[in-house]
Amino acid sequence: MKIAFLINQTHKEEEKFTTTILALKALERNHTVLYIGLADFIYEDEQRVLAHCRVVEPESRVDSGEKLMKYLKDSKKQRIDLADVEVLWLRFDPTLDMINRPWAAASGIQFAQLVKKNGGFVINDPDNLVQANNKLYLENFPKSVRPKTMVTRNHEDVLRFLEEQNNKIILKPLKGSGGKNVFMIKYDERQNLKQTVEAIARDGYVIAQEYLPEAPKGDIRFFMLDGEPLIVDGVFAAVKRVQPENEIRSNIHQGATAQVAEITDDILNLTQQVSQKLKNDNMYLVGLDIVGDKIMEVNVFSPGALYHAIQLGGKDFSGAIIADLEKRVEQFYAAIDAD
């Protein structure tokens, strides 16, 4: 089958990205892979959606991340009708284009909605991604799994929230990723709170969350596939991310180290509490960021760290994902044919 990955831009892709790992596994399993940038769509009469795609065929002998990156950058785009593509997989990060291309993410979702409306198989579900395009999506899940949270652009609101917490809070952009503009604020160091809130608020709303005492131990990126833990041969697809000393962010590209994650019954209980909502929203591949007994974020657009989960766990998680996708696509189009 043909699997199209919707990304931000080809030149921003990297060898260890989760999208790269999934694309390589799809090629290995004899599928054609297409890369579509957010600026590559075409709309024609009668709801027809096409795209300028970089196409990689299984016979191209691309078998490593390095070769795939080179192949994509050297290849010319082809004009493809997305009605001929079995899967459109949304794997872009909306925050990467917030400044220079503010139109890009919303346009990508709109075109994906048209593909879905035309009967295409689209993951994660673009209709529900509209509601999940920032960190407020977490507030749709049970209170027991979430940290205490406030969203505002007013520093006085944040000050009141800080006074209600146990000495510390975390501030970050409501719509952000990668650990950018994440701050820990202590009550006795609140003299710069106004400036910090204003700095974050330049790009939109600010989210304030309670500081969890387990945070210095790092967090766990835990993968969910169609609302269930991704597990192969008894090993969960998960990574513990431990930040450097004097750093509050657990993002790997911010210097955190990837370690084997111990998956406890408490963690599995958290996943059970969010399972049905993820299924109902058709969030096919999701990354949960877990600290202690709370989920700090639900990553629904382009959850990363699958490469590290594979390296540390020694299991073919990407193969399990693509094999599962094959079955779901077959069932999806069989149901359409039956109608």
C-alpha positions in Angstrom: 0.0 0.0 0.0 0.9 3.7 -0.2 1.6 5.4 3.1 1.9 9.2 2.9 3.5 11.1 5.8 2.5 14.7 6.3 5.5 16.5 7.7 6.5 20.2 8.2 9.3 20.3 5.6 11.6 17.6 4.2 14.8 19.5 5.1 13.7 19.5 8.8 13.5 15.7 9.0 16.3 13.8 10.8 17.6 10.2 10.8 16.3 9.4 14.3 12.9 10.9 14.0 10.0 8.6 14.7 8.6 9.3 11.2 11.9 8.1 9.7 11.8 4.9 11.7 8.2 4.2 10.6 9.0 5.0 7.0 11.9 2.6 6.9 9.8 -0.2 8.4 7.1 0.5 5.9 9.6 0.2 3.0 11.0 -3.0 4.5 7.5 -4.4 4.5 7.1 -3.6 0.8 5.0 -0.5 1.1 5.5 2.7 -0.9 6.3 5.8 1.2 5.3 9.4 0.3 6.4 12.5 2.1 4.2 15.6 1.9 5.1 19.0 3.3 2.5 21.3 4.7 2.9 23.6 1.7 2.5 20.8 -0.9 -1.3 20.3 -1.1 -3.4 21.0 -4.2 -7.2 21.3 -4.2 -9.2 20.9 -7.4 -12.9 20.7 -8.3 -15.3 18.3 -6.6 -13.3 18.0 -3.3 -10.3 16.5 -5.1 -7.1 16.7 -3.1 -3.7 16.1 -4.5 -0.2 16.8 -3.3 3.4 17.3 -4.5 5.1 14.3 -2.9 8.5 12.9 -2.6 8.0 9.2 -3.3 10.1 6.3 -2.1 9.5 2.8 -3.6 10.5 -0.4 -1.8 12.8 -1.3 -4.7 14.8 1.9 -4.1 17.0 0.0 -1.6 16.7 2.7 1.0 17.5 0.8 4.2 18.9 3.4 6.7 18.0 6.8 8.0 21.0 8.3 6.4 20.0 6.9 3.0 16.4 8.0 3.4 17.3 11.6 4.2 19.6 11.8 1.2 17.0 10.1 -1.1 14.3 12.6 0.0 16.5 15.6 -0.5 17.7 14.5 -3.9 14.3 13.3 -5.3 11.9 15.5 -7.3 8.4 15.9 -6.2 5.6 14.1 -8.0 2.0 15.2 -8.3 -0.1 12.5 -6.6 -3.9 12.2 -6.3 -4.4 11.3 -2.6 -7.4 9.2 -3.6 -4.8 6.7 -4.7 -3.0 6.7 -1.3 -4.3 4.2 1.3 -3.0 6.1 4.4 -2.4 9.7 5.2 -0.4 9.9 8.4 -0.2 13.3 10.1 3.3 13.6 11.5 3.9 17.3 11.6 4.6 19.6 14.6 2.3 22.6 14.6 4.7 24.6 16.8 7.5 24.6 14.3 5.6 26.9 12.0 4.0 29.2 14.5 6.3 32.1 13.7 7.3 31.9 10.1 4.4 30.0 8.6 1.4 30.5 10.9 -1.0 29.3 8.2 0.7 25.9 7.7 -0.6 23.7 10.5 -4.2 24.8 10.2 -4.1 24.3 6.4 -2.6 20.8 6.8 -5.4 19.8 9.1 -8.0 21.2 6.7 -6.7 19.3 3.7 -6.5 16.2 5.8 -10.1 16.7 6.8 -11.0 16.8 3.1 -9.1 13.6 2.5 -11.0 11.9 5.3 -14.3 13.3 4.0 -13.5 11.8 0.6 -13.2 8.4 2.2 -9.5 8.3 2.9 -7.9 6.6 6.0 -6.3 9.4 8.0 -4.4 9.2 11.3 -4.4 10.7 13.8 -8.0 11.8 13.1 -7.9 15.4 11.8 -11.3 16.3 13.1 -10.3 15.5 16.6 -6.8 17.0 16.2 -8.6 20.4 15.8 -9.6 20.0 19.5 -6.2 18.6 20.5 -3.9 21.2 19.0 -2.5 22.4 22.3 -1.9 21.2 25.9 -5.5 21.9 26.9 -6.4 18.6 25.4 -5.2 16.9 28.6 -8.0 18.6 30.5 -10.5 16.3 28.7 -9.1 13.4 30.6 -10.0 12.3 34.2 -8.9 14.8 36.9 -7.0 12.0 38.7 -4.4 11.7 35.9 -3.7 15.4 35.5 -1.6 17.9 37.4 -3.3 21.0 38.8 -3.4 23.5 35.9 -4.2 27.1 35.0 -4.3 28.7 31.6 -4.0 32.5 31.3 -2.0 35.4 29.9 -2.2 37.4 33.1 0.7 37.3 35.5 -1.6 38.1 38.5 -3.6 34.9 37.8 -0.3 33.0 37.7 0.7 34.6 41.0 -2.5 33.4 42.7 -1.9 29.9 41.3 1.6 30.0 42.6 0.4 31.0 46.1 -2.0 28.0 46.1 0.8 25.5 45.3 3.6 24.0 47.3 6.3 26.6 46.7 6.9 25.8 42.9 5.1 25.7 39.6 6.0 25.1 36.0 5.3 27.7 33.3 5.3 26.9 29.6 3.5 27.9 26.4 0.0 26.4 25.9 1.0 25.6 22.4 4.6 24.5 22.4 6.9 21.5 22.1 10.5 20.5 22.6 11.0 22.1 25.9 11.1 25.6 24.5 10.2 28.4 27.0 9.7 26.1 30.0 10.4 27.6 33.4 10.2 26.6 37.0 9.1 29.4 39.3 9.7 29.3 43.1 7.6 31.4 45.4 10.6 33.1 47.0 12.0 33.9 43.5 8.8 35.4 42.1 10.2 38.8 41.5 10.7 38.0 37.8 7.3 36.3 37.4 5.7 39.2 35.4 8.5 39.3 32.9 8.5 35.5 32.5 4.7 35.3 31.9 5.0 38.2 29.4 7.8 36.5 27.6 5.9 33.2 27.2 2.7 35.1 26.3 4.2 36.7 23.2 3.3 33.4 21.4 -0.1 33.0 23.0 -1.6 31.6 26.2 0.5 30.4 29.2 -0.1 27.2 31.0 0.9 26.9 34.7 1.1 23.5 36.3 1.8 22.3 39.8 5.4 21.1 40.3 5.5 17.4 41.0 8.1 16.2 43.5 9.1 13.3 41.2 10.1 15.7 38.4 13.8 15.7 39.2 13.9 12.0 38.5 12.8 12.7 34.9 9.7 11.6 33.0 8.6 8.6 30.9 7.6 8.9 27.3 5.0 6.0 26.9 3.6 5.0 23.6 -0.1 4.2 23.1 -1.3 2.5 19.9 -5.1 2.9 19.3 -5.6 3.6 23.0 -3.6 0.6 24.3 0.0 0.4 25.5 2.3 -0.5 22.7 4.0 -3.8 23.8 6.1 -6.4 22.0 7.1 -9.7 23.7 6.2 -8.3 27.1 8.3 -5.1 26.7 6.5 -1.7 26.7 7.4 1.0 24.1 8.6 3.6 26.6 11.7 5.6 27.5 12.7 7.3 30.7 14.2 10.7 30.0 16.4 12.1 32.7 17.4 15.8 32.5 20.9 17.0 33.2 21.7 18.6 36.6 20.2 22.1 37.0 17.8 21.5 34.1 14.1 21.1 34.5 13.3 19.9 30.9 13.3 16.2 30.1 13.4 16.6 26.3 16.2 14.5 24.8 17.3 17.2 22.3 17.6 19.6 25.3 20.3 17.3 26.8 18.3 14.7 28.6 19.5 11.1 28.5 17.4 8.2 27.5 17.2 5.3 29.9 15.2 2.1 30.3 11.8 2.9 31.8 10.4 0.8 34.7 6.7 0.4 34.0 4.8 0.0 37.2 1.2 -0.9 37.9 0.5 2.7 38.7 1.7 3.8 35.3 -0.5 1.1 33.6 -3.4 2.4 35.7 -2.9 5.8 34.2 -2.9 4.5 30.7 -6.2 2.6 31.4 -7.8 5.9 32.5 -7.0 7.6 29.2 -7.5 4.6 26.9 -11.1 5.0 26.0 -10.9 8.7 25.2 -7.9 8.1 22.9 -9.9 5.4 21.1 -13.0 7.5 20.8 -10.9 10.3 19.4 -9.2 8.0 16.9 -5.8 9.0 18.2 -3.9 6.1 16.7 -0.3 6.7 17.8 0.2 8.9 20.9 3.0 9.6 23.3 2.1 10.1 27.0 4.6 12.1 29.1 4.3 10.7 32.7 5.9 12.1 35.9 5.2 10.2 39.0 1.4 9.4 39.1 0.4 12.2 36.6 0.3 12.6 32.8 1.9 15.9 32.0 1.2 15.9 28.3 -0.6 13.9 25.6 1.4 14.2 22.4 -0.9 13.5 19.5 0.8 15.1 16.5 4.3 13.8 16.2 5.4 11.9 19.3 9.1 11.2 19.2 11.6 8.9 21.0 10.5 5.7 19.3 14.1 5.3 18.1 15.3 5.3 21.7 12.5 2.9 22.8 13.6 0.4 20.2 17.3 0.8 21.1 16.7 0.4 24.8 14.0 -2.2 24.7 15.5 -4.3 21.9 12.1 -4.9 20.3 10.7 -4.1 16.9 8.1 -1.5 17.9 8.0 0.1 14.5 7.3 -3.3 12.9 4.5 -3.8 15.4 3.0 -0.5 14.5 3.2 -1.0 10.7 1.8 -4.6 11.0 -1.1 -3.2 13.1 -1.7 -0.5 10.5 -1.9 -3.0 7.7 -4.7 -4.8 9.4 -6.6 -1.6 10.2 -6.3 -0.3 6.7 -7.6 -3.6 5.3 -10.5 -3.6 7.7 -11.3 0.1 6.9 -11.5 -0.4 3.2 -13.3 -3.7 3.5 -16.0 -2.0 5.5 -16.3 0.7 2.8 -16.6 -2.0 0.1 -19.3 -3.8 2.1 -21.4 -0.7 2.2 
